[in-house]
């Protein structure tokens, strides 16, 4: 069945050279957008925030909606907020209620200015996704239930700008530990490997649900690691805390730390971390459940876990929103490593962030 490849036409909302625009949002994405469009000869009138904490950014004023004049509202407005906490459909409603008619969303900014914006998780222009319709159709056929297939269809349409309401959608299932994973664990004492353990919150959730034999928690960001160690000690949680990243080899690489959950491998990073492969670390030890949320390094971590996955067929819970290609590259790689997996998709937060691919062994 082919459902991807014949999308309806949508007019691109691009900014013209010499236009003057407002930017809704003064965070990291808003600043990045401002720098990119200024370099292209597009003027910035200023930034709009509902509750400003400062008066200027990059030399431009930060104002509230009430400070705008009628003529201000006739200019284009760029949505400069792109995260999991602020659903884009709600942001568009705020902008429309404030009198703006021409509202430019992140996917059109990405399509117009491309790689100049840098890495922004799944964000890519619509032409990018359209070029991978065969891979999307392959995944649609591999997904095991209607919930997952509907999820994929809506995620893709949302990222193409065709289903804005999906921005606020979340499945009711709990992230990682839900009706897909818990029944498979059968109440046994399990061995758990957590890549991107952050502050230990995932282990804390698992500990409330089932018995744990061993838990290995990988977190290379030093502040996150310290917080995790403190949590495990305070709450008497079982687990080995490891200040390491996961990859397909053991190496020392540059890392952008100090950004909380968003810490990630980055060639322009401010720090260095050591990475290990899962196969080398476990050295033949069994694992029942592997969770990976490592900011775009999931593919490398899976390549470093070929023996572990082939030999033990652990349940896999993988973040698949860090790169636009994650939707199909992650399940294709798992299929290549081991044919015995069924795939499911669940959406756990706004704007198609925290989208998780579940690989459940069929045996």
Residue, then its C-alpha position, 0 to 999 in steps of 0.5 A: x500500500x502506497x500512501x506517501x508520495x502524492x501529497x496535496x500542493x501547499x504554497x510556500x510562505x517564503x520571505x522576500x529580499x528587503x522585507x521587514x519581519x517580526x519574530x515571535x520568540x527570542x530563544x535559541x531558534x529565534x536568534x538563529x533565524x534572525x542571524x540567518x535572515x539578516x545575512x540574506x538582506x531581510x530586515x528584522x523589526x524586533x522580537x515579540x514575547x508574551x512576557x519579555x525578560x529583557x528589552x533588546x536582543x541582537x540590537x533589536x527591541x523585544x516587545x509584547x503583543x500589546x505594544x504592536x501598532x496596526x501597521x506592525x501587524x501587517x508585516x510578516x511574522x516568523x514563528x521563532x519558537x521550536x521546541x517540545x513545550x510550545x505546540x505550533x498550532x497554539x502559537x499560530x492561534x496566538x499570532x492570529x488573535x493578535x492580528x497577524x495574517x502572514x505567519x511563517x512557520x519553521x518548515x518554510x524557514x528551513x526550506x528557504x534557508x536550509x543548512x544555514x540554520x544548523x541542526x534543529x532536530x527533525x526540521x527540514x524543508x518539505x522537499x526533503x521528506x518528499x524525496x524519501x517517499x519510498x522509505x516512508x512507504x516501507x516503514x508504513x508497511x512494517x509498522x504493526x498496528x493502525x495506531x502506529x501507521x496513523x502516527x506515521x501518517x500524521x507526523x509526516x503530514x505535520x512536518x510537511x505543513x499539512x496537519x498543524x493540529x498534530x502539534x498538540x497531539x500526544x498518545x496517552x501511553x507512557x513513554x518507554x514503559x507502556x503496553x508495548x514493552x511492559x508485557x514483554x518483560x513478563x515481570x522478571x528481574x531485568x537488565x536495563x541499558x539507558x543511553x542518554x540517562x539525563x538525571x536518572x528519571x527513566x530508571x526511576x520510572x522503571x523501578x516503580x513498575x518492575x524489578x531490576x537486576x542490573x541497570x547501566x546508565x550512560x550520561x556524558x554531560x557532567x552536570x547531568x551526570x552529577x545530578x543523576x548520581x545524586x538522585x540514585x544515591x538519594x532515592x536508593x535506586x539500583x544502577x551503575x552511572x557511567x560518564x560515557x557516550x554511546x557510539x559504534x567505537x571507542x573514541x574521544x570526541x567533541x561535545x556540546x555540554x551544559x545544555x540539559x537534555x539537549x547536550x550532544x556530540x558536536x564538532x564545534x562543542x565546548x568539551x570532550x567526551x569518551x564514547x564506547x560501543x554497547x558490544x564492547x561494554x557488555x562483552x557478552x552480557x545479556x540485556x533485556x531492554x535498551x533505551x536510546x535518547x542520545x540527540x542524533x547518535x542513535x544510529x551510531x549506538x545501534x551499529x555498536x550493538x550489533x552482537x548484543x541485538x543479534x544474540x539477545x534481542x532486547x526490547x528497543x525504545x529509540x528516540x526517532x525525532x533528532x534527525x529527519x531521517x531517523x524515521x526510516x534509518x533506525x528501523x532499516x538498520x535494526x532489520x539489517x542487524x536482526x530480522x526478528x523485530x516488530x515496529x511501533x511508533x508512539x508520540x509522547x510530546x508536542x510538535x512531533x518531539x519525543x517520537x519513539x520507535x519501539x522494536x519488539x522482538x517477535x519471539 
